[in-house]
Each structure stands twice: as C-alpha cells, then as structure tokens.
C-alpha cells in the first residue's frame, strides 16, 4: 500500500488528484495540503510514502517546498502541474530540487479512466522507490583510516656511519684505528728513493 499526501492550492485540483489515486486499490490518500507549511506539518504528522506537489502554492514555489522537504524528510516527490511537462527546463528544475518526475494534472472531466489509471500507476511505481538524501548542515562522516589511508610508518633507524680516524666511535664498537704503515724511504730530487752508491765512506 502506497500512502500519499496531495499538495495543491486548488481544492478542485486536489479533488481530481484524489479521485484518480483512489481508483487504485494499492494507494491510500492520507490527506491534503494547500500550502507548503501545511504540507510539512502533514509529513511530520503522518509520514506519507509519496507527495504529489503543485508548482504554485499561493506565494510559495513548489520547487522551494520540495527542496525543504527533501532536506528534512527525504521521500519520493512527484510534481503535478498544469504547465507544459515537455519543457526540459521544467524537468531539470524539478530534478535539481529533489523531485523524481513531472506529470500533468489529471482532470475529473477529461481523459477518463485511462488517464487516471496511468497517473495512479506512476504514483504507485515512484512510491516504492527508496530515496536517500543528505540533510543540509550535516557533514559527511569521514571514513575510518584503513590500509589505504593509514599514515606511513616511521623510517627504520639507520646505523651510524663508521667513525673516521680520531673521530667518534661507530655504533656498537670502538673507534677504528688507521692502518699501520712502514717507514717511508727517503726520496731524491725527483721523488724517487735514494740508491746506495756502493762506495765506502772515507776515513
């Protein structure tokens, strides 16, 4: 059973919409509202599955009321209007404010049973669609840190460099000593080692 709230500022249009909806045994009309304030009070009170929304509610815009309803009590909303529903701008504005579709108002004298049956079938179909909408002013919750978002691990400590000769000791050990070298032979003028002449020193 799809429970519906009819919102329209014209009693005649509300009656025509109610008559078309009540022709379907799977639809229950919970009530009617002639203004946006009445509509929001009725939604809070009766929690309908779907709202049929007129575009002009006296001094109020049906788009504004639709947007307010979707921000506070998200649910399927069908714009029912006497305007030209083939206008793409009308459909775009309706969808942008949270409505699911735009349809022409049913008439009590025109269209007969087929039009009423098609209108009721659309309401029953849209009323079964789950609608999710984030409320205004409620920030999205941040996802808990996972493997992808976890902070990088601290780098592993690097071993201390070997200390130079005479410097600080290397990690875990004593200071390294420079390698021992033998005596350096004397060099000549051109840097080559001196050679013995083979002569014995004079006495």
Secondary structure, 3 states (H helix, E strand, C coil): CEEEEEECCCHHHHHHHHHHHCCCCCEEEEEEECCHHHHHHHHHHHCCCEEEECCEECCEEHHHHHHHHHHHCCCEEEEEECCCCCCHHHHHHHHHCCCCEEEECCCCCCCHHHHHHHHHHHHHHHHCCCCCCCCCCCCCCCCCCCCCCCCCCCCCCCCCCCCCCCCCCCCCCCCCCCCCCCCCCCECCCCCECCCCCCCCCC
